[in-house]
Amino acid sequence: MKVSLLPKLNDGNLDASQMNSQRQLAISVSAIAEQMDRDVPLNLCLILDHSGSMSGRPLETVKKAAIRILDRLKPGDRLSIVVFDHRAKVLVPNQAIEDKERIKQQINRLAADGGTAIDEGLRLGIEELAKGKKEAISQAFLLTDGENEHGDNKRCLKFAQLATGYSLTLNTLGFGDNWNQDILEKIADAGGGTLSYIQQPEQAVDEFSRLFNRMQAVGLTNAYLIFSLMPKVRLAELKPIAQVSPDTIELPVQEEADGRYTIRLGDLMKDTERVVLLNLYLGQFPQGKQAIANLQVRYDDPAQNKTGLVTENITVNVNVLSAYQSDSNPEVQQHILALAKYRQTQLAEVKLQQGDRAGAATMLQTAAKTALQMGDVGAATVLQTSATRLQAGEELSESDRKKTRIVSKTVLQDE
């Protein structure tokens, strides 16, 4: 398994007479399969809410989704299941898949009762997942339909950060309309995973299946983008780095003692690029081809049981011209629009929380126009519908708010 590392500037040319210029650098990173690669075992932990509010069809469809995933696991794969109400317990300890029927019986006996303690479920889930992480792709699917009423949201985030230290990936699934959008999104973002919205119970099987497909596509784990900037080049001060594909996430950056920067990417998939967008400011450069940055990726290869592998160094250059002509890259422009759509929607949410409905409606309309520019018609429809409702003096339902946030981050699955 190798790493594909491809940098592209939104404009590869620079004006030699300009004292300061701004450029966006899109960096695409993915795994490339090679013929000799062996299949890497999966190590999956399902962390499932079985509180009283999951009673009836919700819990039955989640059990069905869990059994469907179990059927797709191969010999050598590992599974653990943690369930929580106002307490948490290990339903299926981390184990290699051997007796599927016994595990199905344990899943089917699950009944709905009690309150919700997400943090305890997360803690036990991470413990179980960590037991089987050697030479495996390790991910958790955390599903809940409620607020963390018997727990502490700050603990959830600490556990999510702990999981990344163990090279574990956390995905979250919000079921119905009463879950806490902020906390589930923060867990998924910090855990290097993705947030899913199960609006109707019957969507549970498809959403679990979609996450499982993504997990199967992982080739390399624990990846970090490492980069250094040349003199006269600096990062923008406010929110300089974001992932824009497959989901949009603001990424924290760590400055190392040697002046280089590191960004955690997490798992690298074989068929889906992770695209990171850097916002750079460039000073004045002399004419000709000039280097502005160096890039590398550090990663683990579970198929080879190797850790801390590093790609070759790639240099990013600009062409500095005395008679400047733009060399615009439409692909990078799409990434810039994706980030704009996300940030415009976030601004709308802030305005809504402040009671500025007109301001929120205006920002959502702007985000809808940005989505249309991208060709993301599904997102444009959702964003414009929410804007129109606010303009008409209506309240946004929990479903409206959640769908609005999801389409700001990614392309809606059911569109």
TORDREN-672730 format. One record per residue (C-alpha): residue number from 1; residue in three letters; y, x, z. Coordinates in steps of 0.5 Angstrom, whole numbers. Each point is the difference from the previous one (the first is absolute). Layout:
<recs>
nr=NUM; rest=Ala; Y=Y; X=X; Z=Z;
...
</recs>
This chain:
<recs>
nr=1; rest=Met; Y=0; X=0; Z=0;
nr=2; rest=Lys; Y=7; X=3; Z=-2;
nr=3; rest=Val; Y=7; X=-2; Z=1;
nr=4; rest=Ser; Y=5; X=-3; Z=-5;
nr=5; rest=Leu; Y=7; X=2; Z=1;
nr=6; rest=Leu; Y=5; X=-2; Z=-5;
nr=7; rest=Pro; Y=8; X=0; Z=2;
nr=8; rest=Lys; Y=5; X=-3; Z=-5;
nr=9; rest=Leu; Y=7; X=0; Z=1;
nr=10; rest=Asn; Y=4; X=-7; Z=-2;
nr=11; rest=Asp; Y=5; X=5; Z=-4;
nr=12; rest=Gly; Y=-3; X=7; Z=-2;
nr=13; rest=Asn; Y=7; X=2; Z=-2;
nr=14; rest=Leu; Y=6; X=3; Z=4;
nr=15; rest=Asp; Y=7; X=1; Z=-2;
nr=16; rest=Ala; Y=2; X=7; Z=1;
nr=17; rest=Ser; Y=7; X=-2; Z=2;
nr=18; rest=Gln; Y=-2; X=-5; Z=6;
nr=19; rest=Met; Y=1; X=2; Z=7;
nr=20; rest=Asn; Y=-5; X=-5; Z=2;
nr=21; rest=Ser; Y=-5; X=-4; Z=-3;
nr=22; rest=Gln; Y=-5; X=-5; Z=3;
nr=23; rest=Arg; Y=-7; X=0; Z=-3;
nr=24; rest=Gln; Y=-6; X=-4; Z=2;
nr=25; rest=Leu; Y=-7; X=3; Z=0;
nr=26; rest=Ala; Y=-6; X=-4; Z=-1;
nr=27; rest=Ile; Y=-7; X=4; Z=2;
nr=28; rest=Ser; Y=-6; X=-3; Z=-2;
nr=29; rest=Val; Y=-6; X=2; Z=4;
nr=30; rest=Ser; Y=-8; X=-3; Z=-1;
nr=31; rest=Ala; Y=-7; X=3; Z=0;
nr=32; rest=Ile; Y=-3; X=2; Z=-6;
nr=33; rest=Ala; Y=-8; X=-1; Z=0;
nr=34; rest=Glu; Y=-4; X=6; Z=-3;
nr=35; rest=Gln; Y=-7; X=-1; Z=-2;
nr=36; rest=Met; Y=-4; X=3; Z=5;
nr=37; rest=Asp; Y=4; X=-4; Z=6;
nr=38; rest=Arg; Y=-5; X=-3; Z=4;
nr=39; rest=Asp; Y=1; X=-7; Z=3;
nr=40; rest=Val; Y=4; X=0; Z=7;
nr=41; rest=Pro; Y=-3; X=-4; Z=6;
nr=42; rest=Leu; Y=5; X=-6; Z=2;
nr=43; rest=Asn; Y=1; X=-1; Z=7;
nr=44; rest=Leu; Y=3; X=-7; Z=1;
nr=45; rest=Cys; Y=3; X=-3; Z=7;
nr=46; rest=Leu; Y=1; X=-7; Z=0;
nr=47; rest=Ile; Y=5; X=-2; Z=5;
nr=48; rest=Leu; Y=0; X=-8; Z=1;
nr=49; rest=Asp; Y=4; X=-5; Z=3;
nr=50; rest=His; Y=-4; X=-6; Z=3;
nr=51; rest=Ser; Y=5; X=-3; Z=5;
nr=52; rest=Gly; Y=0; X=-7; Z=1;
nr=53; rest=Ser; Y=5; X=-1; Z=-6;
nr=54; rest=Met; Y=-5; X=2; Z=-5;
nr=55; rest=Ser; Y=-5; X=-5; Z=2;
nr=56; rest=Gly; Y=-3; X=-4; Z=-6;
nr=57; rest=Arg; Y=1; X=2; Z=-7;
nr=58; rest=Pro; Y=4; X=6; Z=1;
nr=59; rest=Leu; Y=-6; X=4; Z=4;
nr=60; rest=Glu; Y=-5; X=-3; Z=-5;
nr=61; rest=Thr; Y=3; X=3; Z=-6;
nr=62; rest=Val; Y=1; X=6; Z=4;
nr=63; rest=Lys; Y=-7; X=1; Z=2;
nr=64; rest=Lys; Y=-2; X=-2; Z=-7;
nr=65; rest=Ala; Y=5; X=6; Z=-3;
nr=66; rest=Ala; Y=-3; X=5; Z=5;
nr=67; rest=Ile; Y=-7; X=-2; Z=-2;
nr=68; rest=Arg; Y=2; X=1; Z=-7;
nr=69; rest=Ile; Y=3; X=7; Z=1;
nr=70; rest=Leu; Y=-7; X=2; Z=4;
nr=71; rest=Asp; Y=-4; X=-2; Z=-6;
nr=72; rest=Arg; Y=4; X=5; Z=-4;
nr=73; rest=Leu; Y=-1; X=6; Z=5;
nr=74; rest=Lys; Y=-5; X=5; Z=-3;
nr=75; rest=Pro; Y=-6; X=4; Z=4;
nr=76; rest=Gly; Y=4; X=5; Z=3;
nr=77; rest=Asp; Y=7; X=-4; Z=1;
nr=78; rest=Arg; Y=2; X=-1; Z=7;
nr=79; rest=Leu; Y=2; X=-6; Z=4;
nr=80; rest=Ser; Y=3; X=-2; Z=6;
nr=81; rest=Ile; Y=3; X=-7; Z=2;
nr=82; rest=Val; Y=5; X=-1; Z=6;
nr=83; rest=Val; Y=2; X=-7; Z=2;
nr=84; rest=Phe; Y=6; X=-2; Z=4;
nr=85; rest=Asp; Y=3; X=-6; Z=4;
nr=86; rest=His; Y=4; X=1; Z=6;
nr=87; rest=Arg; Y=-5; X=6; Z=1;
nr=88; rest=Ala; Y=-3; X=4; Z=-5;
nr=89; rest=Lys; Y=-8; X=2; Z=-1;
nr=90; rest=Val; Y=-4; X=4; Z=-4;
nr=91; rest=Leu; Y=-5; X=-5; Z=-4;
nr=92; rest=Val; Y=-3; X=5; Z=-4;
nr=93; rest=Pro; Y=0; X=7; Z=2;
nr=94; rest=Asn; Y=1; X=5; Z=-6;
nr=95; rest=Gln; Y=-6; X=1; Z=-3;
nr=96; rest=Ala; Y=-3; X=2; Z=-7;
nr=97; rest=Ile; Y=-2; X=-6; Z=-4;
nr=98; rest=Glu; Y=-8; X=-2; Z=1;
nr=99; rest=Asp; Y=-1; X=-7; Z=3;
nr=100; rest=Lys; Y=5; X=-4; Z=-4;
nr=101; rest=Glu; Y=-3; X=-7; Z=3;
nr=102; rest=Arg; Y=1; X=2; Z=7;
nr=103; rest=Ile; Y=7; X=2; Z=-1;
nr=104; rest=Lys; Y=1; X=-7; Z=-4;
nr=105; rest=Gln; Y=-3; X=-4; Z=6;
nr=106; rest=Gln; Y=5; X=4; Z=5;
nr=107; rest=Ile; Y=6; X=-2; Z=-5;
nr=108; rest=Asn; Y=-2; X=-7; Z=-1;
nr=109; rest=Arg; Y=-1; X=-1; Z=8;
nr=110; rest=Leu; Y=8; X=1; Z=1;
nr=111; rest=Ala; Y=4; X=-6; Z=2;
nr=112; rest=Ala; Y=7; X=-1; Z=1;
nr=113; rest=Asp; Y=3; X=0; Z=7;
nr=114; rest=Gly; Y=6; X=3; Z=4;
nr=115; rest=Gly; Y=6; X=3; Z=-1;
nr=116; rest=Thr; Y=2; X=7; Z=-5;
nr=117; rest=Ala; Y=0; X=7; Z=2;
nr=118; rest=Ile; Y=1; X=4; Z=-6;
nr=119; rest=Asp; Y=1; X=7; Z=3;
nr=120; rest=Glu; Y=-6; X=0; Z=4;
nr=121; rest=Gly; Y=-4; X=-2; Z=-6;
nr=122; rest=Leu; Y=4; X=5; Z=-4;
nr=123; rest=Arg; Y=-2; X=5; Z=6;
nr=124; rest=Leu; Y=-7; X=-1; Z=0;
nr=125; rest=Gly; Y=-1; X=0; Z=-8;
nr=126; rest=Ile; Y=3; X=7; Z=-1;
nr=127; rest=Glu; Y=-5; X=2; Z=6;
nr=128; rest=Glu; Y=-6; X=-3; Z=-4;
nr=129; rest=Leu; Y=3; X=3; Z=-7;
nr=130; rest=Ala; Y=1; X=7; Z=2;
nr=131; rest=Lys; Y=-7; X=0; Z=2;
nr=132; rest=Gly; Y=-2; X=0; Z=-7;
nr=133; rest=Lys; Y=5; X=4; Z=-4;
nr=134; rest=Lys; Y=-3; X=6; Z=-1;
nr=135; rest=Glu; Y=-1; X=1; Z=-8;
nr=136; rest=Ala; Y=2; X=-7; Z=-1;
nr=137; rest=Ile; Y=6; X=-5; Z=-2;
nr=138; rest=Ser; Y=2; X=-3; Z=6;
nr=139; rest=Gln; Y=4; X=-7; Z=0;
nr=140; rest=Ala; Y=1; X=-6; Z=5;
nr=141; rest=Phe; Y=2; X=-7; Z=-3;
nr=142; rest=Leu; Y=4; X=-3; Z=6;
nr=143; rest=Leu; Y=0; X=-8; Z=-1;
nr=144; rest=Thr; Y=4; X=-4; Z=5;
nr=145; rest=Asp; Y=3; X=-7; Z=-1;
nr=146; rest=Gly; Y=5; X=0; Z=6;
nr=147; rest=Glu; Y=5; X=4; Z=5;
nr=148; rest=Asn; Y=-2; X=6; Z=4;
nr=149; rest=Glu; Y=1; X=-5; Z=6;
nr=150; rest=His; Y=-5; X=4; Z=5;
nr=151; rest=Gly; Y=2; X=7; Z=-2;
nr=152; rest=Asp; Y=6; X=5; Z=-2;
nr=153; rest=Asn; Y=2; X=1; Z=-7;
nr=154; rest=Lys; Y=3; X=7; Z=2;
nr=155; rest=Arg; Y=-7; X=2; Z=2;
nr=156; rest=Cys; Y=-3; X=-3; Z=-7;
nr=157; rest=Leu; Y=5; X=5; Z=-3;
nr=158; rest=Lys; Y=-2; X=6; Z=4;
nr=159; rest=Phe; Y=-8; X=-2; Z=-2;
nr=160; rest=Ala; Y=2; X=0; Z=-7;
nr=161; rest=Gln; Y=3; X=7; Z=0;
nr=162; rest=Leu; Y=-6; X=2; Z=4;
nr=163; rest=Ala; Y=-4; X=-2; Z=-5;
nr=164; rest=Thr; Y=3; X=4; Z=-6;
nr=165; rest=Gly; Y=-1; X=6; Z=5;
nr=166; rest=Tyr; Y=-7; X=-1; Z=-1;
nr=167; rest=Ser; Y=1; X=-1; Z=-7;
nr=168; rest=Leu; Y=-2; X=-8; Z=0;
nr=169; rest=Thr; Y=3; X=-5; Z=-4;
nr=170; rest=Leu; Y=2; X=-7; Z=3;
nr=171; rest=Asn; Y=1; X=-6; Z=-5;
nr=172; rest=Thr; Y=3; X=-7; Z=3;
nr=173; rest=Leu; Y=-1; X=-7; Z=-2;
nr=174; rest=Gly; Y=4; X=-5; Z=2;
nr=175; rest=Phe; Y=-4; X=-7; Z=1;
nr=176; rest=Gly; Y=4; X=-6; Z=-1;
nr=177; rest=Asp; Y=8; X=-1; Z=2;
nr=178; rest=Asn; Y=1; X=2; Z=7;
nr=179; rest=Trp; Y=-2; X=8; Z=0;
nr=180; rest=Asn; Y=6; X=5; Z=2;
nr=181; rest=Gln; Y=2; X=2; Z=-7;
nr=182; rest=Asp; Y=4; X=6; Z=3;
nr=183; rest=Ile; Y=-6; X=3; Z=4;
nr=184; rest=Leu; Y=-6; X=-1; Z=-5;
nr=185; rest=Glu; Y=5; X=4; Z=-5;
nr=186; rest=Lys; Y=1; X=5; Z=4;
nr=187; rest=Ile; Y=-7; X=1; Z=2;
nr=188; rest=Ala; Y=-2; X=1; Z=-7;
nr=189; rest=Asp; Y=6; X=4; Z=-2;
nr=190; rest=Ala; Y=-1; X=5; Z=6;
nr=191; rest=Gly; Y=-8; X=0; Z=-2;
nr=192; rest=Gly; Y=1; X=1; Z=-7;
nr=193; rest=Gly; Y=-3; X=-6; Z=-2;
nr=194; rest=Thr; Y=2; X=-7; Z=-3;
nr=195; rest=Leu; Y=2; X=-7; Z=3;
nr=196; rest=Ser; Y=-3; X=-6; Z=-3;
nr=197; rest=Tyr; Y=2; X=-7; Z=1;
nr=198; rest=Ile; Y=-6; X=-5; Z=0;
nr=199; rest=Gln; Y=4; X=-7; Z=-1;
nr=200; rest=Gln; Y=-6; X=-4; Z=0;
nr=201; rest=Pro; Y=-7; X=1; Z=3;
nr=202; rest=Glu; Y=-3; X=0; Z=-7;
nr=203; rest=Gln; Y=4; X=6; Z=-2;
nr=204; rest=Ala; Y=-4; X=4; Z=6;
nr=205; rest=Val; Y=-6; X=2; Z=-4;
nr=206; rest=Asp; Y=5; X=3; Z=-6;
nr=207; rest=Glu; Y=4; X=3; Z=4;
nr=208; rest=Phe; Y=-5; X=4; Z=4;
nr=209; rest=Ser; Y=-3; X=1; Z=-7;
nr=210; rest=Arg; Y=6; X=3; Z=-3;
nr=211; rest=Leu; Y=1; X=5; Z=6;
nr=212; rest=Phe; Y=-7; X=2; Z=0;
nr=213; rest=Asn; Y=1; X=2; Z=-8;
nr=214; rest=Arg; Y=6; X=4; Z=2;
nr=215; rest=Met; Y=-5; X=4; Z=6;
nr=216; rest=Gln; Y=-5; X=1; Z=-6;
nr=217; rest=Ala; Y=5; X=3; Z=-4;
nr=218; rest=Val; Y=2; X=5; Z=5;
nr=219; rest=Gly; Y=-2; X=7; Z=-2;
nr=220; rest=Leu; Y=4; X=5; Z=4;
nr=221; rest=Thr; Y=3; X=-1; Z=7;
nr=222; rest=Asn; Y=5; X=2; Z=5;
nr=223; rest=Ala; Y=5; X=2; Z=-5;
nr=224; rest=Tyr; Y=7; X=3; Z=1;
nr=225; rest=Leu; Y=5; X=2; Z=-5;
nr=226; rest=Ile; Y=3; X=6; Z=1;
nr=227; rest=Phe; Y=7; X=2; Z=-3;
nr=228; rest=Ser; Y=5; X=5; Z=0;
nr=229; rest=Leu; Y=7; X=0; Z=-3;
nr=230; rest=Met; Y=4; X=5; Z=-3;
nr=231; rest=Pro; Y=7; X=2; Z=2;
nr=232; rest=Lys; Y=6; X=-5; Z=-2;
nr=233; rest=Val; Y=-6; X=-5; Z=0;
nr=234; rest=Arg; Y=0; X=-5; Z=6;
nr=235; rest=Leu; Y=-3; X=-7; Z=2;
nr=236; rest=Ala; Y=4; X=-6; Z=1;
nr=237; rest=Glu; Y=2; X=-1; Z=8;
nr=238; rest=Leu; Y=-2; X=-7; Z=0;
nr=239; rest=Lys; Y=-7; X=-2; Z=-2;
nr=240; rest=Pro; Y=-1; X=5; Z=-5;
nr=241; rest=Ile; Y=-8; X=-1; Z=-1;
nr=242; rest=Ala; Y=-4; X=-6; Z=-1;
nr=243; rest=Gln; Y=-7; X=-2; Z=-3;
nr=244; rest=Val; Y=1; X=-5; Z=-6;
nr=245; rest=Ser; Y=-7; X=-1; Z=-2;
nr=246; rest=Pro; Y=-5; X=-3; Z=1;
nr=247; rest=Asp; Y=5; X=-3; Z=6;
nr=248; rest=Thr; Y=7; X=2; Z=2;
nr=249; rest=Ile; Y=0; X=3; Z=6;
nr=250; rest=Glu; Y=6; X=4; Z=3;
nr=251; rest=Leu; Y=-3; X=7; Z=2;
nr=252; rest=Pro; Y=2; X=5; Z=6;
nr=253; rest=Val; Y=1; X=7; Z=-2;
nr=254; rest=Gln; Y=-2; X=6; Z=4;
nr=255; rest=Glu; Y=4; X=6; Z=-1;
nr=256; rest=Glu; Y=-4; X=6; Z=2;
nr=257; rest=Ala; Y=2; X=7; Z=3;
nr=258; rest=Asp; Y=0; X=3; Z=-7;
nr=259; rest=Gly; Y=5; X=-4; Z=-3;
nr=260; rest=Arg; Y=-6; X=-4; Z=-4;
nr=261; rest=Tyr; Y=-1; X=-8; Z=1;
nr=262; rest=Thr; Y=-6; X=-4; Z=1;
nr=263; rest=Ile; Y=-1; X=-7; Z=-1;
nr=264; rest=Arg; Y=-7; X=-3; Z=2;
nr=265; rest=Leu; Y=-3; X=-4; Z=-6;
nr=266; rest=Gly; Y=-7; X=-2; Z=3;
nr=267; rest=Asp; Y=-6; X=-2; Z=-5;
nr=268; rest=Leu; Y=1; X=2; Z=-7;
nr=269; rest=Met; Y=-4; X=-5; Z=-5;
nr=270; rest=Lys; Y=-3; X=1; Z=-7;
nr=271; rest=Asp; Y=3; X=-5; Z=-4;
nr=272; rest=Thr; Y=7; X=-1; Z=4;
nr=273; rest=Glu; Y=5; X=4; Z=0;
nr=274; rest=Arg; Y=4; X=1; Z=7;
nr=275; rest=Val; Y=8; X=1; Z=-3;
nr=276; rest=Val; Y=5; X=3; Z=5;
nr=277; rest=Leu; Y=7; X=0; Z=-2;
nr=278; rest=Leu; Y=5; X=5; Z=3;
nr=279; rest=Asn; Y=7; X=-1; Z=0;
nr=280; rest=Leu; Y=4; X=7; Z=-2;
nr=281; rest=Tyr; Y=7; X=3; Z=0;
nr=282; rest=Leu; Y=1; X=6; Z=-5;
nr=283; rest=Gly; Y=6; X=5; Z=0;
nr=284; rest=Gln; Y=2; X=3; Z=-6;
nr=285; rest=Phe; Y=-5; X=5; Z=-4;
nr=286; rest=Pro; Y=1; X=5; Z=-5;
nr=287; rest=Gln; Y=-2; X=-2; Z=-7;
nr=288; rest=Gly; Y=-7; X=0; Z=-2;
nr=289; rest=Lys; Y=-7; X=-2; Z=3;
nr=290; rest=Gln; Y=1; X=0; Z=8;
nr=291; rest=Ala; Y=-5; X=-1; Z=5;
nr=292; rest=Ile; Y=2; X=-5; Z=5;
nr=293; rest=Ala; Y=-7; X=-1; Z=4;
nr=294; rest=Asn; Y=-7; X=2; Z=2;
nr=295; rest=Leu; Y=-6; X=-5; Z=1;
nr=296; rest=Gln; Y=-7; X=0; Z=3;
nr=297; rest=Val; Y=-5; X=-4; Z=3;
nr=298; rest=Arg; Y=-4; X=1; Z=6;
nr=299; rest=Tyr; Y=-6; X=-4; Z=0;
nr=300; rest=Asp; Y=-7; X=-1; Z=3;
nr=301; rest=Asp; Y=-6; X=-1; Z=-5;
nr=302; rest=Pro; Y=-6; X=-4; Z=4;
nr=303; rest=Ala; Y=-5; X=1; Z=-5;
nr=304; rest=Gln; Y=0; X=8; Z=0;
nr=305; rest=Asn; Y=1; X=-1; Z=8;
nr=306; rest=Lys; Y=7; X=4; Z=-1;
nr=307; rest=Thr; Y=6; X=0; Z=4;
nr=308; rest=Gly; Y=7; X=3; Z=-1;
nr=309; rest=Leu; Y=-1; X=1; Z=-8;
nr=310; rest=Val; Y=7; X=1; Z=-4;
nr=311; rest=Thr; Y=2; X=-1; Z=-7;
nr=312; rest=Glu; Y=3; X=5; Z=-4;
nr=313; rest=Asn; Y=8; X=0; Z=0;
nr=314; rest=Ile; Y=4; X=-4; Z=-5;
nr=315; rest=Thr; Y=7; X=2; Z=-1;
nr=316; rest=Val; Y=5; X=-6; Z=-2;
nr=317; rest=Asn; Y=5; X=3; Z=-5;
nr=318; rest=Val; Y=7; X=-3; Z=-3;
nr=319; rest=Asn; Y=3; X=1; Z=-6;
nr=320; rest=Val; Y=7; X=2; Z=1;
nr=321; rest=Leu; Y=5; X=-1; Z=-6;
nr=322; rest=Ser; Y=7; X=1; Z=-2;
nr=323; rest=Ala; Y=0; X=-6; Z=-5;
nr=324; rest=Tyr; Y=-4; X=-5; Z=5;
nr=325; rest=Gln; Y=-4; X=-5; Z=-3;
nr=326; rest=Ser; Y=-4; X=-5; Z=4;
nr=327; rest=Asp; Y=-8; X=1; Z=0;
nr=328; rest=Ser; Y=-1; X=-7; Z=4;
nr=329; rest=Asn; Y=-8; X=-1; Z=2;
nr=330; rest=Pro; Y=-1; X=-7; Z=0;
nr=331; rest=Glu; Y=-6; X=0; Z=4;
nr=332; rest=Val; Y=4; X=3; Z=6;
nr=333; rest=Gln; Y=5; X=-5; Z=-1;
nr=334; rest=Gln; Y=-6; X=-5; Z=1;
nr=335; rest=His; Y=-1; X=3; Z=7;
nr=336; rest=Ile; Y=7; X=0; Z=1;
nr=337; rest=Leu; Y=0; X=-7; Z=-1;
nr=338; rest=Ala; Y=-6; X=-1; Z=5;
nr=339; rest=Leu; Y=4; X=3; Z=5;
nr=340; rest=Ala; Y=6; X=-4; Z=-1;
nr=341; rest=Lys; Y=-4; X=-6; Z=0;
nr=342; rest=Tyr; Y=-3; X=1; Z=7;
nr=343; rest=Arg; Y=7; X=3; Z=3;
nr=344; rest=Gln; Y=4; X=-6; Z=-2;
nr=345; rest=Thr; Y=-5; X=-5; Z=3;
nr=346; rest=Gln; Y=0; X=4; Z=6;
nr=347; rest=Leu; Y=8; X=-1; Z=0;
nr=348; rest=Ala; Y=-1; X=-7; Z=-1;
nr=349; rest=Glu; Y=-5; X=-1; Z=6;
nr=350; rest=Val; Y=5; X=4; Z=4;
nr=351; rest=Lys; Y=6; X=-5; Z=-2;
nr=352; rest=Leu; Y=-5; X=-6; Z=2;
nr=353; rest=Gln; Y=-1; X=3; Z=7;
nr=354; rest=Gln; Y=8; X=0; Z=1;
nr=355; rest=Gly; Y=0; X=-7; Z=-3;
nr=356; rest=Asp; Y=4; X=2; Z=-6;
nr=357; rest=Arg; Y=-4; X=-5; Z=-5;
nr=358; rest=Ala; Y=5; X=1; Z=-6;
nr=359; rest=Gly; Y=-1; X=7; Z=1;
nr=360; rest=Ala; Y=-7; X=0; Z=0;
nr=361; rest=Ala; Y=-1; X=-5; Z=-6;
nr=362; rest=Thr; Y=5; X=5; Z=-4;
nr=363; rest=Met; Y=-5; X=6; Z=2;
nr=364; rest=Leu; Y=-6; X=-4; Z=-2;
nr=365; rest=Gln; Y=3; X=-2; Z=-7;
nr=366; rest=Thr; Y=2; X=8; Z=-1;
nr=367; rest=Ala; Y=-8; X=1; Z=2;
nr=368; rest=Ala; Y=-2; X=-5; Z=-5;
nr=369; rest=Lys; Y=4; X=3; Z=-6;
nr=370; rest=Thr; Y=-3; X=7; Z=2;
nr=371; rest=Ala; Y=-7; X=-3; Z=0;
nr=372; rest=Leu; Y=2; X=-3; Z=-7;
nr=373; rest=Gln; Y=2; X=7; Z=-3;
nr=374; rest=Met; Y=-6; X=3; Z=2;
nr=375; rest=Gly; Y=-4; X=-6; Z=-3;
nr=376; rest=Asp; Y=-3; X=-2; Z=7;
nr=377; rest=Val; Y=1; X=-8; Z=-2;
nr=378; rest=Gly; Y=-5; X=-2; Z=6;
nr=379; rest=Ala; Y=5; X=4; Z=5;
nr=380; rest=Ala; Y=6; X=-3; Z=-3;
nr=381; rest=Thr; Y=-2; X=-7; Z=0;
nr=382; rest=Val; Y=-2; X=1; Z=8;
nr=383; rest=Leu; Y=7; X=3; Z=1;
nr=384; rest=Gln; Y=4; X=-5; Z=-4;
nr=385; rest=Thr; Y=-3; X=-6; Z=3;
nr=386; rest=Ser; Y=1; X=3; Z=7;
nr=387; rest=Ala; Y=8; X=1; Z=-2;
nr=388; rest=Thr; Y=0; X=-7; Z=-3;
nr=389; rest=Arg; Y=-2; X=-3; Z=7;
nr=390; rest=Leu; Y=5; X=4; Z=4;
nr=391; rest=Gln; Y=5; X=-2; Z=-5;
nr=392; rest=Ala; Y=-2; X=-7; Z=1;
nr=393; rest=Gly; Y=1; X=0; Z=8;
nr=394; rest=Glu; Y=-8; X=0; Z=1;
nr=395; rest=Glu; Y=-3; X=5; Z=5;
nr=396; rest=Leu; Y=-6; X=5; Z=-3;
nr=397; rest=Ser; Y=-6; X=-2; Z=3;
nr=398; rest=Glu; Y=-5; X=5; Z=3;
nr=399; rest=Ser; Y=-4; X=0; Z=-7;
nr=400; rest=Asp; Y=6; X=1; Z=-4;
nr=401; rest=Arg; Y=3; X=6; Z=4;
nr=402; rest=Lys; Y=-7; X=3; Z=0;
nr=403; rest=Lys; Y=-1; X=-1; Z=-7;
nr=404; rest=Thr; Y=7; X=3; Z=-2;
nr=405; rest=Arg; Y=-2; X=6; Z=4;
nr=406; rest=Ile; Y=-6; X=2; Z=-3;
nr=407; rest=Val; Y=3; X=-1; Z=-7;
nr=408; rest=Ser; Y=5; X=5; Z=2;
nr=409; rest=Lys; Y=-5; X=5; Z=1;
nr=410; rest=Thr; Y=-6; X=-1; Z=-5;
nr=411; rest=Val; Y=-2; X=-5; Z=-6;
nr=412; rest=Leu; Y=-2; X=-6; Z=3;
nr=413; rest=Gln; Y=-8; X=-1; Z=0;
nr=414; rest=Asp; Y=0; X=-7; Z=-2;
nr=415; rest=Glu; Y=5; X=0; Z=-5;
</recs>
